[in-house]
């Protein structure tokens, strides 16, 4: 097995020079760099990443902490993070926290011991000490953590205004809003957007809180439709909740979109697979993950970031769970 000493001997330089060049940790002359590069190529030398991290106290690993990988929104985020990270030479370590602060803390502490380069985090732990004191670059994705950590999010409030108006413009006069968990900032912003739009109309409305889970949403909507048969529109804070609502409608015999229209929020691929296809307020999920990764890598590489808050626009995607405006 080729060693760093073999490379140094072949290049005619010291082991220290080879180490500085390979770890980018000090000055190396142009002639020495050329000689080391040629020796590495000829000997097919591969730097042990574990040894490198022990030496430099840095690695090319990025920790991605997500709250629920069973929600299709988060795997789509993860795909973007991984794609962009790989183009910059970084490898992503995926961690599923289940919204558990202790699991998040454990991931932070464990990966720091592996000299993790930085973290991208989707968390509901506002101003948590294990993030404030992490001493590594962090970017918050989808949900803000504190004002010292850059955040990449979509325009949740404006998206909820758009989604609510989509139902009102299509004739809905009794709208059920499936509000997400109250401890999540995006869910609260979507609630604010819904309330802003609905209060400017003469429509009746009802707000129920439910988690971003299919089965829970189905159960909540079945009960709401049975209690209030006049509900003719549902705006859900996530596509998963909207899918649960669509299943509930079918279970109790409501026809979508003929007498019940549904709009979701997220724009994940699952919505197009439903029958009928889900009308949704689509976030640019891939762009969110890509921007968060680029911002983190800039911090890792000690480059200036232009801002601390990045907001990605949303758009309405019309499919089969809503009627046309003319109807």
C-alpha positions as CSV (number, residue, x, y, z in Angstrom):
1,X,0.0,0.0,0.0
2,X,1.5,3.4,-1.0
3,X,2.2,5.7,1.9
4,X,2.8,9.4,2.1
5,X,6.6,8.6,2.6
6,X,6.6,6.9,-0.8
7,X,5.0,10.0,-2.4
8,X,7.6,12.2,-0.7
9,X,10.5,10.1,-1.9
10,X,9.1,9.9,-5.5
11,X,8.6,13.7,-5.6
12,X,11.9,14.5,-4.0
13,X,10.4,16.6,-1.2
14,X,9.7,16.2,2.5
15,X,6.8,14.4,4.0
16,X,5.7,17.7,5.6
17,X,5.6,19.3,2.1
18,X,3.4,16.5,0.8
19,X,1.1,16.8,3.8
20,X,0.8,20.6,3.4
21,X,-0.1,20.1,-0.2
22,X,-2.6,17.3,0.2
23,X,-4.3,19.0,3.2
24,X,-4.1,22.5,1.8
25,X,-2.7,23.6,5.1
26,X,0.3,25.8,4.2
27,X,2.6,27.2,1.5
28,X,3.9,24.8,-1.2
29,X,6.0,26.1,-4.1
30,X,4.7,25.6,-7.6
31,X,7.5,23.2,-8.5
32,X,6.9,21.1,-5.4
33,X,3.1,21.0,-6.0
34,X,3.8,19.8,-9.6
35,X,6.1,17.1,-8.4
36,X,3.8,15.9,-5.7
37,X,0.8,15.8,-8.1
38,X,2.9,13.7,-10.5
39,X,4.0,11.4,-7.8
40,X,0.4,10.9,-6.5
41,X,-0.8,10.1,-10.0
42,X,2.0,7.7,-10.8
43,X,1.8,5.9,-7.5
44,X,-2.0,6.0,-7.4
45,X,-1.9,7.3,-3.8
46,X,-5.2,7.9,-2.0
47,X,-5.3,10.0,1.1
48,X,-7.0,8.2,3.9
49,X,-10.0,10.4,4.8
50,X,-10.0,9.3,8.5
51,X,-6.3,10.1,8.8
52,X,-6.8,13.5,7.1
53,X,-9.7,14.4,9.4
54,X,-7.5,13.5,12.5
55,X,-4.7,15.7,11.1
56,X,-6.7,18.7,10.0
57,X,-9.7,18.4,12.4
58,X,-11.9,18.7,9.4
59,X,-13.7,16.3,7.0
60,X,-15.7,16.6,3.8
61,X,-18.8,15.4,5.6
62,X,-22.0,17.4,5.9
63,X,-24.7,16.4,8.4
64,X,-28.3,16.7,7.3
65,X,-30.8,16.5,10.1
66,X,-34.4,16.0,9.0
67,X,-37.5,15.6,11.2
68,X,-39.4,12.8,9.4
69,X,-38.1,11.0,6.3
70,X,-41.4,9.3,5.9
71,X,-42.8,12.7,4.8
72,X,-42.0,12.9,1.0
73,X,-41.2,16.6,1.4
74,X,-38.0,15.8,3.3
75,X,-36.5,13.1,1.0
76,X,-36.9,15.6,-1.9
77,X,-34.9,18.2,0.1
78,X,-32.3,15.6,0.9
79,X,-31.9,14.7,-2.8
80,X,-31.1,18.4,-3.6
81,X,-28.6,18.7,-0.7
82,X,-26.8,15.5,-1.7
83,X,-26.6,16.5,-5.4
84,X,-25.1,19.9,-4.7
85,X,-22.8,18.7,-2.0
86,X,-21.3,16.0,-4.3
87,X,-20.5,18.6,-6.9
88,X,-18.4,20.4,-4.3
89,X,-16.7,17.2,-3.1
90,X,-18.7,16.8,0.1
91,X,-20.6,13.7,1.3
92,X,-23.9,14.0,3.1
93,X,-24.7,12.0,6.3
94,X,-28.5,11.8,6.7
95,X,-30.0,11.8,10.2
96,X,-33.7,11.4,11.0
97,X,-34.6,13.1,14.3
98,X,-38.3,12.2,14.6
99,X,-38.7,15.8,16.0
100,X,-36.9,14.6,19.1
101,X,-34.5,17.2,20.7
102,X,-32.4,14.5,22.3
103,X,-31.9,12.7,19.0
104,X,-30.9,16.0,17.4
105,X,-28.4,16.8,20.2
106,X,-27.0,13.3,20.0
107,X,-26.5,13.6,16.2
108,X,-24.7,17.0,16.7
109,X,-22.4,15.7,19.4
110,X,-21.6,12.4,17.6
111,X,-20.9,13.9,14.2
112,X,-18.7,16.7,15.7
113,X,-16.4,14.0,17.0
114,X,-16.1,12.8,13.4
115,X,-15.0,16.4,12.5
116,X,-18.1,17.1,10.6
117,X,-17.7,20.1,8.3
118,X,-21.1,21.6,9.0
119,X,-24.8,20.9,9.4
120,X,-28.0,21.6,7.5
121,X,-30.9,21.3,9.9
122,X,-34.7,21.2,9.8
123,X,-35.7,21.5,13.4
124,X,-38.5,22.9,15.6
125,X,-36.0,23.5,18.5
126,X,-35.9,27.3,18.5
127,X,-32.6,28.7,19.9
128,X,-31.6,25.2,21.2
129,X,-28.2,25.3,23.0
130,X,-26.8,22.4,21.0
131,X,-27.0,24.5,17.9
132,X,-26.0,27.8,19.4
133,X,-22.9,26.2,20.9
134,X,-22.1,23.8,18.1
135,X,-19.0,25.8,16.9
136,X,-19.5,24.5,13.3
137,X,-21.2,26.1,10.4
138,X,-25.0,25.5,10.4
139,X,-27.8,26.4,8.0
140,X,-31.4,26.1,9.0
141,X,-33.6,24.7,6.2
142,X,-37.4,25.3,6.0
143,X,-37.5,26.3,9.7
144,X,-35.6,29.1,11.4
145,X,-33.6,28.3,14.6
146,X,-32.2,31.6,15.7
147,X,-31.2,34.9,14.2
148,X,-27.5,34.0,14.1
149,X,-28.0,30.9,11.9
150,X,-28.8,31.5,8.2
151,X,-32.1,30.1,7.1
152,X,-33.5,29.1,3.7
153,X,-37.3,28.9,3.5
154,X,-40.2,29.5,1.1
155,X,-42.7,32.3,1.3
156,X,-45.2,30.3,3.5
157,X,-47.6,33.2,4.3
158,X,-47.9,34.3,0.7
159,X,-48.4,30.7,-0.4
160,X,-51.3,30.3,2.0
161,X,-52.9,33.4,0.7
162,X,-52.6,32.0,-2.8
163,X,-53.9,28.6,-1.8
164,X,-56.9,30.0,0.1
165,X,-57.8,32.4,-2.7
166,X,-57.7,29.4,-5.2
167,X,-60.6,27.8,-3.3
168,X,-62.5,31.1,-2.9
169,X,-62.2,31.9,-6.6
170,X,-63.6,28.5,-7.4
171,X,-66.8,29.1,-5.4
172,X,-66.0,27.6,-2.0
173,X,-68.0,29.2,0.8
174,X,-67.3,27.0,3.7
175,X,-63.6,26.2,4.0
176,X,-61.8,23.8,6.3
177,X,-58.2,24.7,7.1
178,X,-55.9,21.9,8.2
179,X,-53.4,23.8,10.3
180,X,-50.1,22.2,11.0
181,X,-48.4,21.8,14.4
182,X,-48.4,25.1,16.3
183,X,-44.8,24.8,17.3
184,X,-43.6,25.0,13.7
185,X,-43.0,28.4,12.2
186,X,-43.9,27.4,8.6
187,X,-47.3,26.1,9.9
188,X,-47.9,29.3,11.8
189,X,-47.0,31.4,8.7
190,X,-49.4,29.4,6.6
191,X,-52.1,29.9,9.2
192,X,-51.5,33.7,9.1
193,X,-51.8,33.6,5.3
194,X,-55.1,31.6,5.4
195,X,-56.6,34.0,8.0
196,X,-55.5,37.0,6.0
197,X,-57.2,35.7,2.8
198,X,-60.4,34.3,4.5
199,X,-61.1,37.4,6.5
200,X,-61.2,39.4,3.2
201,X,-64.0,37.1,2.0
202,X,-67.6,36.4,3.2
203,X,-66.9,32.7,3.4
204,X,-67.4,30.6,6.5
205,X,-64.4,28.7,7.8
206,X,-63.2,26.3,10.3
207,X,-59.6,25.6,11.6
208,X,-58.4,22.3,12.9
209,X,-54.9,21.4,14.0
210,X,-53.4,18.1,12.9
211,X,-49.8,16.8,12.3
212,X,-48.3,16.5,8.9
213,X,-49.3,12.8,8.8
214,X,-51.6,11.0,6.4
215,X,-53.6,8.8,8.8
216,X,-54.1,11.6,11.4
217,X,-55.3,14.0,8.7
218,X,-57.7,11.5,7.3
219,X,-59.2,10.9,10.7
220,X,-59.5,14.6,11.4
221,X,-61.1,15.4,8.1
222,X,-63.6,12.5,8.2
223,X,-64.8,13.8,11.6
224,X,-65.0,17.4,10.3
225,X,-67.0,16.5,7.2
226,X,-69.4,14.4,9.2
227,X,-69.9,17.2,11.7
228,X,-70.2,19.9,9.1
229,X,-71.5,18.5,5.7
230,X,-71.6,22.0,4.2
231,X,-67.8,22.2,4.0
232,X,-67.0,22.6,0.3
233,X,-63.3,23.4,0.3
234,X,-60.3,22.1,2.2
235,X,-56.9,23.9,2.4
236,X,-54.2,21.7,3.9
237,X,-50.9,22.9,5.3
238,X,-49.1,20.1,3.6
239,X,-49.5,17.7,0.7
240,X,-49.5,14.7,3.1
241,X,-52.4,16.2,5.0
242,X,-54.2,17.0,1.7
243,X,-53.7,13.3,0.7
244,X,-55.3,12.3,3.9
245,X,-58.2,14.7,3.2
246,X,-58.7,13.2,-0.2
247,X,-58.8,9.7,1.3
248,X,-61.3,10.9,3.9
249,X,-63.6,12.4,1.2
250,X,-63.7,9.1,-0.7
251,X,-64.3,7.2,2.5
252,X,-67.5,9.1,3.3
253,X,-68.7,9.5,-0.2
254,X,-67.8,13.1,-1.0
255,X,-67.0,13.8,-4.7
256,X,-63.8,15.6,-5.4
257,X,-63.8,18.2,-7.0
258,X,-67.6,18.2,-7.8
259,X,-68.8,19.0,-4.3
260,X,-65.5,19.2,-2.3
261,X,-62.4,20.9,-3.5
262,X,-58.9,20.4,-2.0
263,X,-55.7,22.4,-2.1
264,X,-52.4,21.2,-0.5
265,X,-49.1,22.9,0.2
266,X,-45.6,21.6,-0.7
267,X,-45.6,20.5,-4.3
268,X,-44.0,17.1,-3.8
269,X,-44.1,14.5,-6.5
270,X,-46.7,12.5,-4.6
271,X,-49.4,15.0,-5.4
272,X,-49.3,14.2,-9.1
273,X,-49.6,10.5,-8.4
274,X,-52.9,10.9,-6.5
275,X,-56.3,10.4,-8.3
276,X,-57.4,13.0,-8.9
277,X,-54.1,14.9,-9.0
278,X,-53.6,17.3,-6.1
279,X,-53.9,21.0,-6.6
280,X,-51.1,22.5,-4.5
281,X,-49.1,25.5,-3.5
282,X,-45.7,24.3,-4.7
283,X,-42.5,25.1,-3.0
284,X,-39.4,24.9,-5.1
285,X,-38.1,22.0,-2.9
286,X,-35.0,21.3,-4.9
287,X,-34.0,24.9,-5.0
288,X,-34.4,25.2,-1.2
289,X,-32.1,22.3,-0.6
290,X,-29.6,23.5,-3.2
291,X,-29.4,27.0,-1.8
292,X,-29.0,25.8,1.7
293,X,-26.1,23.6,0.7
294,X,-24.3,26.3,-1.2
295,X,-24.7,28.7,1.7
296,X,-23.3,26.1,4.1
297,X,-20.3,25.3,1.9
298,X,-19.5,29.0,1.6
299,X,-19.4,29.1,5.4
300,X,-17.3,26.0,5.6
301,X,-14.8,27.5,3.1
302,X,-14.7,30.8,5.0
303,X,-16.4,32.7,2.1
304,X,-18.7,35.6,2.7
305,X,-22.5,34.9,2.4
306,X,-24.6,37.7,1.0
307,X,-27.5,37.4,3.5
308,X,-28.8,35.5,6.4
309,X,-32.3,34.9,5.2
310,X,-33.1,33.3,1.8
311,X,-36.8,33.1,0.8
312,X,-37.8,31.0,-2.2
313,X,-41.0,31.9,-4.1
314,X,-44.0,29.5,-4.4
315,X,-46.5,29.0,-7.1
316,X,-50.0,27.5,-7.5
317,X,-50.2,24.2,-9.4
318,X,-53.7,23.4,-10.6
319,X,-54.7,19.7,-10.9
320,X,-57.8,17.6,-10.5
321,X,-58.9,18.3,-6.9
322,X,-60.1,21.8,-7.9
323,X,-62.6,22.9,-10.5
324,X,-61.8,25.6,-13.1
325,X,-62.5,29.2,-12.1
326,X,-65.4,29.5,-14.6
327,X,-67.4,26.7,-13.1
